[in-house]
């Protein structure tokens, strides 16, 4: 029976500082960048083509205002997405705000109706990702933060893949408990 759904934003909180500081031409230290690449939540999205070294290389290039010299498509996409975050920090904050206050308690009863798992707690982890929209790994739903889309005219509307964010997450959490 699901008792709790935990929303994890540790990586996004760290990236907010990175995006803000870098956009203001402040140098972000290599130790900080390395810490981001080593977060357990970041490791959830790593694969044979994209891992901690690629994250470190991309963020370091951005912070140092250097060209990214790689043929790795996932690294280039990650670079593009991070540059986009720094272009309009007001929009970035519009993406972060609803995620920070996301309360999923209302979907627990519905999840328990079809629950065939032994999980008592589920995690929804937001990370800055380079390609997939989401991934399920055990009791975790990993969501690509770059796919969060706030409505410019209605702050109450936030979508992922043209679906209300809460509905999107509920649909994916149902996949975990089935």
N, C-alpha and C positions, 0 to 999 in steps of 0.2 A: 504494500500500500504506500503510495506516494504521500509523504507528509510535508515536504518542502521542495521548492524550486529556487535554487540560488542563481542569481545573475552575477557573473564575474566580469569585471571591467578593469582589472589590474593593468593589463597591457595598454588598453585605451587611455587610462589615466596617465600612464608614463608617456605615451605617444602625444598626448595633448601638450605636455610640457615641451617635448621635442619639437612639435610643429610650431608652437608659440615662440620658443626661444630662437629656433632656426629662422623663422620668418622675420624676426627682429634682428637678424644678422649676428646673433650670439652664437658662439661656438659651444656645441654640446660635447662634453668630454667622451673620450673613447670608452672609459669605464662604464659610463651611463648607457652608452649604446650597446656595449657588450652585455650589460645586465638585461636589457630589453631582449636581446637575442637568446638569452639563457632562461627566460621565464618558462616555467612548465607549460603554461597555456600556449605560448608560441610554439613549443615543441610539438603540440598536437597537430600542427599543420605542416610540419616538415616532411619532406620526402626525399627521394634520391637526387632530385634536381634543385631543391630549394631547402636550405637549412640555416643554421645559426650563422655560418660564415657569409652566406649571401645576404642575410638581414644586416649583419654588421657592416659588410662592404657597401651596401646601398645607403644605409643611414649615415655612414661615415662620409661617403661621397656627397651626400646632400648637405650635411653639416659643414663640410669643408669647401663647399661650392666647387666641387670637382666634377669633371665629366665621368659618367659611369661607363667604364670600359669593359663590357661583357656582351656575349652573344646569348646569354641565358635569358630566354623569353620571360620566365617567371620573375627574375630579378628586375628586368626592364619594366614589367607591369607593376611590380611593387614600387619601383622608383616613381613611375607615373602617378600612381595612386597617392603616394606620400606628397608629391609636389602639388597635386590637386588640393590636398587638405590645406596646404599652406597658402594657396592662392586666395582663398576666401575664408578666413578664420571665423567669420560670422556664420557662414553656412556650416562649417565644421561644428561649431557650437550648437547649431540647430540640429545636427545629427546626434550629438552627444547627449543633449538635454533629455530627450524622451527615453533614451536608453538608461540613463542614470536613475530615473524614477520608475522604471518598468517594474510593475508588480504583477506577478503571474499567479497569485493565490487563487484568483477566480477560475483558473483552468484545472486546478488540482482535482476537484470532484469529477470533472469530465474525464480526466486521465485515469482516475481510479475505476471508472465504469468498465473500461476495456483493459485493465491492467493484468498482464500475464507475466509481469516481472517481479523480482524480489527487491527492487529498488525502493528505498524510503526517501531518498533525496536525488533530484536531478539537477544538473548544472547547465546553464545556458552561458556559454563563454563567447564574448565578443573579441575578435582579434582583427588586426589589419592584415588582410590576406590578399593574395595576388590573383586568384582565379575563381575557385569554387564559391558558390553562394553559401553552402553549409556542408557540414560533415557530422556524422554521428559516430561516436566512439564510446562504447559502453554506456554509461549513464550521463554522458556529456553530449550536448548539442553545441557544436562549434559554428558560430555565425560570422560571416565576413562583414566586418563593420563598414567597409566601403560600399556595401549594398544597401545600407540604411538610407532611405530617401524621405526627407521631410518635405511636406507641401509648403511651397513658398507663400501661399495665400491663406493657409489654414494650419496653424501650429498644432492643432489637435490631430492632424492626419499625418501618419508616418507609415511608410510601406517598405516592404522588401519584396522584390519581384512582383510589383503591382498588387500586393496583398497587404492588408492591414498587418502591422508588425506583430501584434498579439496573436492574430489568427495564423500567421505564418509560423510563429514559434509553437503554437498549440498543435498545429498539424504535424510538425516535425517531432515534437515530444511524444505524440501518439505513436509515431513509428518506433520510438524507443521502447515503449511499454507493451507493445503488441507481442 
